[in-house]
Amino acid sequence: MVTDVDTVTKVRARRLSGGGALVRQLMRDKVGAVGLTIVLLMAAAAALAPVIAPYDPTAMSNQRLAQPGGTFLLGADEAGRDLLSRALYGARTSLAVSLIVVGCAATVGVLLGLLAGFYRGVLDAIITPVTDIMFAFPTLLLALAVVAARGPGTENLIIALVLVFIPSFARIVRGTAMSVRREPFVESGQAVGLSNARLIVKYILPNSIAPIAVQFTTSIAYAILIEASLGYLGLGVQPPQPSWGSMLSNGKAFMEMSIWPSVVPGVCIMIAVLGFNLLGDTLRDVLDPRLRGRTNR
C-alpha cells in the first residue's frame, strides 16, 4: 500500500535527481552560464595542470621578470619561473584546499544543524550558542587567529578554514530542519512509526539540499579568497608549492619593474571568485521557486 508520505518522498526524490535539467536551467540563464563555464574551466585547468603547464612551476631560470609573449606566455616572476605554469598549479592548490575545506565543513555543519533543528532541547541549547559565538568574529580574523596559533602550513590552513565555515552550514540546516519538522508529511511519518533517524534521512535532509548546494558553492568562492589572503600573509600553503596568494605577495615588491607577477594571480583570484559567486547566485534562483521568475536574464 502506497501512503501519502511515500508519494511525497518519491516526488521530491525525482526533483532532486534531475541533475541534467538543473544544468540546462543554469545554461539558459546568461549569468549562470558564465559562472558554470568559469567553474568548469577552472576545474579542468586544475585537473590537467601537470599536462598543460608548459614548464615546471618551481623551475627557475635567468629570465627574471620577463615580459609576456617571449619564452614565457604570461611572463616570469622574480625567480624566472613561468607565471602561466604557476597560475595553473595555483588553481590546483586553491581548488583542492577549498573543496576539502567546504566539504568537511558542510559534513560537520549539516550534521550539527540537523541535530539542533530536529531534536531542539539540550542539543539546540548547546550547538546554537557556540555557532553564534563563532559568527561574532570576522571570518578572516578567526581563520588568521587559528593559523597563527597553530603555525603556517596546508594542514593548519585547512583546519582553520573548516572551523570558520561550519557555523554557516549549521545555521542554514537548523532553520530548514525546524521548518520541515512541522510539515504534515513529517507528522505522518511519525504517526506510522518511523524512527527519528529515518525521518531525518528521508524527509529533513532532502528538503535541505537546495540551501546546502547554494551555500556550498558560495562558500568555495569565499574559501578561495581567504586561502589567498592567508597565502599573501605567508600563513597559507608554503613554498615551493604555488599559491595565488603567495604569488601575489612575492610580486608586490617588484611592481615598479614588472606588474605581471602580481597581475596574473590577482586576475586568477578575481575570475575564480566571480565564477563561483555567479554560479551560486543562479543556483539559488533556480532552486528557490519564489525566485524562478528571475531566470533567463
C-alpha positions in Angstrom: 0.0 0.0 0.0 1.5 3.4 -1.0 1.0 6.1 1.6 0.9 9.9 1.1 4.3 10.0 2.8 5.8 7.7 0.2 4.3 9.7 -2.6 5.7 12.9 -1.3 9.1 11.3 -0.9 9.1 9.9 -4.5 8.1 13.3 -5.9 10.9 15.1 -4.0 13.4 12.4 -5.0 12.6 12.9 -8.7 13.0 16.6 -8.3 16.4 16.2 -6.7 17.6 13.6 -9.3 17.1 16.0 -12.2 20.7 16.9 -12.4 20.5 17.2 -16.2 17.5 19.5 -16.0 19.3 21.7 -13.4 22.3 22.1 -15.7 20.0 23.1 -18.6 18.3 25.7 -16.5 21.7 27.1 -15.4 22.9 27.3 -19.0 19.7 29.0 -20.1 20.5 31.8 -17.7 23.2 34.1 -19.0 24.7 34.7 -15.6 24.5 31.1 -14.7 26.1 30.0 -18.0 29.0 32.4 -17.4 29.5 31.1 -13.8 29.3 27.5 -14.7 31.7 27.9 -17.6 34.3 29.6 -15.4 34.0 26.9 -12.8 34.3 24.1 -15.3 37.3 25.8 -16.9 39.0 26.3 -13.6 38.3 22.7 -12.6 39.7 21.5 -16.0 42.8 23.7 -15.6 43.4 22.4 -12.1 43.0 18.7 -13.0 45.1 19.0 -16.2 47.8 21.3 -14.8 50.6 18.6 -15.0 49.6 18.0 -18.7 49.0 21.5 -20.0 51.6 23.5 -17.9 54.5 24.3 -20.3 57.1 24.3 -17.6 57.8 23.0 -14.1 56.2 25.7 -11.8 59.2 25.6 -9.4 62.0 25.6 -12.1 64.0 28.8 -12.0 65.7 30.5 -15.0 67.8 33.5 -15.8 64.8 35.3 -17.4 63.8 37.1 -14.2 60.7 39.3 -14.6 60.5 38.5 -18.3 57.6 40.2 -20.1 54.7 38.2 -21.6 55.0 36.9 -25.1 58.5 35.6 -25.2 59.7 32.3 -23.9 57.0 32.5 -21.2 53.5 33.2 -22.5 52.4 35.3 -19.4 55.9 36.3 -18.4 58.1 35.2 -15.5 58.4 36.1 -11.8 61.3 37.4 -9.8 63.0 34.0 -9.8 62.5 33.4 -13.6 59.6 30.9 -13.0 56.9 30.6 -15.6 53.8 32.5 -14.4 51.4 30.5 -16.6 52.6 27.2 -15.1 52.5 28.7 -11.6 49.0 30.0 -12.2 47.7 26.6 -13.3 49.2 24.8 -10.3 47.9 27.6 -8.1 44.4 26.8 -9.4 45.1 23.2 -8.4 46.1 24.2 -4.9 43.3 26.7 -4.4 40.5 24.5 -5.7 41.8 21.4 -3.8 42.1 23.3 -0.5 38.7 24.9 -1.0 36.9 21.7 -1.8 38.4 19.8 1.1 37.6 22.7 3.5 34.0 23.3 2.3 33.3 19.5 2.0 34.4 18.9 5.6 32.7 22.0 7.0 29.5 21.0 5.2 29.5 17.5 6.6 30.0 18.6 10.2 27.8 21.7 9.9 24.9 19.8 8.3 25.0 17.2 11.0 25.0 19.8 13.8 22.2 21.7 12.1 20.1 18.6 11.7 20.6 17.6 15.4 19.9 21.2 16.6 16.9 21.8 14.3 15.2 18.4 14.7 15.8 17.5 18.3 15.9 21.0 19.8 16.1 20.9 23.6 19.6 20.5 25.1 21.3 19.9 21.7 20.0 23.1 20.3 20.9 25.0 23.5 24.5 23.8 23.1 25.0 24.0 19.4 23.3 27.3 18.5 25.2 29.5 21.1 28.5 28.0 20.0 27.8 28.8 16.4 26.6 32.3 17.3 29.8 33.0 19.2 31.8 31.9 16.1 29.7 34.2 14.0 30.6 37.1 16.2 34.2 37.1 14.9 35.0 38.3 11.4 35.7 35.2 9.2 39.2 36.2 8.1 40.2 37.3 11.6 39.1 33.9 13.1 40.9 32.0 10.4 44.0 34.2 10.9 43.9 33.6 14.7 43.7 29.8 14.3 46.5 29.6 11.7 48.7 32.0 13.8 48.2 29.8 16.9 48.9 26.5 15.1 51.5 27.8 12.7 51.6 28.1 8.9 51.1 25.2 6.6 48.5 23.5 4.4 47.1 21.2 7.2 46.7 24.1 9.7 45.1 26.2 6.9 42.5 23.5 6.2 41.7 23.1 9.9 41.3 26.9 10.4 39.0 27.2 7.4 36.9 24.2 8.3 36.2 25.8 11.7 35.3 29.1 10.0 32.8 27.6 7.6 31.0 25.1 9.9 28.6 27.7 11.6 27.1 28.9 8.3 26.1 25.4 7.2 24.8 24.6 10.8 22.7 27.7 10.9 21.1 27.2 7.4 20.3 23.5 8.0 19.0 24.2 11.5 16.5 26.7 10.1 15.3 24.3 7.4 15.0 21.4 9.8 12.9 23.4 12.2 10.6 24.4 9.4 10.3 21.0 7.7 9.8 19.2 11.1 6.3 20.8 11.3 5.2 19.8 7.9 2.3 17.3 7.6 4.3 14.6 5.8 6.8 14.5 8.7 4.0 14.2 11.2 2.5 11.4 9.0 5.9 9.6 9.1 5.9 9.9 12.9 2.4 8.6 13.0 3.3 5.4 11.1 6.2 4.8 13.5 9.2 5.9 11.5 12.3 6.5 13.7 13.8 9.9 14.1 16.9 8.9 12.1 14.6 7.6 9.3 12.7 10.9 9.4 15.9 12.9 9.1 17.3 10.9 6.3 14.0 10.5 4.4 12.4 14.0 4.8 14.5 16.6 6.6 17.8 16.1 4.7 16.3 16.1 1.2 14.5 19.3 1.9 17.8 20.9 3.0 19.6 20.0 -0.3 18.8 23.3 -2.1 20.1 25.7 0.6 23.1 23.4 1.2 24.0 23.4 -2.5 23.8 27.2 -2.7 25.9 27.7 0.5 28.4 25.1 -0.7 29.0 27.0 -4.0 29.3 30.4 -2.4 31.5 29.1 0.4 34.0 27.8 -2.1 34.3 31.3 -3.5 34.9 32.7 0.0 37.3 29.9 0.8 39.4 30.7 -2.3 39.5 34.3 -1.2 40.5 33.5 2.4 43.1 31.0 1.3 44.7 33.6 -1.0 44.6 36.2 1.8 46.4 33.9 4.2 48.8 32.9 1.5 49.5 36.6 0.9 50.4 36.9 4.6 52.7 33.9 4.4 50.4 31.8 6.6 48.9 29.5 3.9 50.4 27.0 1.6 54.1 27.1 1.9 56.8 27.3 -0.8 57.7 25.8 -3.2 54.1 24.8 -3.8 52.5 27.5 -5.9 49.7 29.5 -4.4 47.9 32.5 -5.9 48.2 34.4 -2.6 51.9 33.8 -2.2 52.5 34.7 -5.8 50.6 38.0 -5.3 52.7 38.7 -2.2 56.0 38.0 -3.8 55.1 40.1 -6.9 54.2 43.2 -5.0 57.9 44.0 -4.3 58.7 44.2 -8.0 55.7 46.2 -9.2 58.0 49.0 -10.5 59.9 46.6 -12.7 57.1 44.3 -13.8 53.4 44.2 -12.9 52.8 40.7 -14.3 53.8 38.6 -11.2 51.0 40.4 -9.3 48.5 40.9 -12.1 48.4 37.2 -13.2 47.5 35.7 -9.7 45.2 38.7 -8.9 43.2 38.1 -12.1 43.0 34.4 -11.4 41.6 35.0 -7.9 39.1 37.5 -9.3 37.8 35.3 -12.0 37.6 32.2 -9.7 35.7 34.0 -7.0 33.4 35.7 -9.7 32.6 32.3 -11.3 31.6 30.6 -8.1 29.6 33.6 -6.9 27.7 33.8 -10.2 27.0 30.1 -10.1 25.8 30.3 -6.5 23.6 33.2 -7.3 21.9 31.5 -10.2 21.7 28.2 -8.4 19.7 29.9 -5.6 17.3 31.4 -8.2 16.8 28.0 -9.9 16.3 26.0 -6.7 14.1 28.5 -5.0 10.6 28.5 -6.6 9.9 32.1 -5.4 12.9 33.3 -7.5 12.5 31.3 -10.7 10.9 34.2 -12.4 14.3 36.0 -12.3 16.0 33.4 -14.5 16.6 33.8 -18.2 18.2 37.2 -17.6 
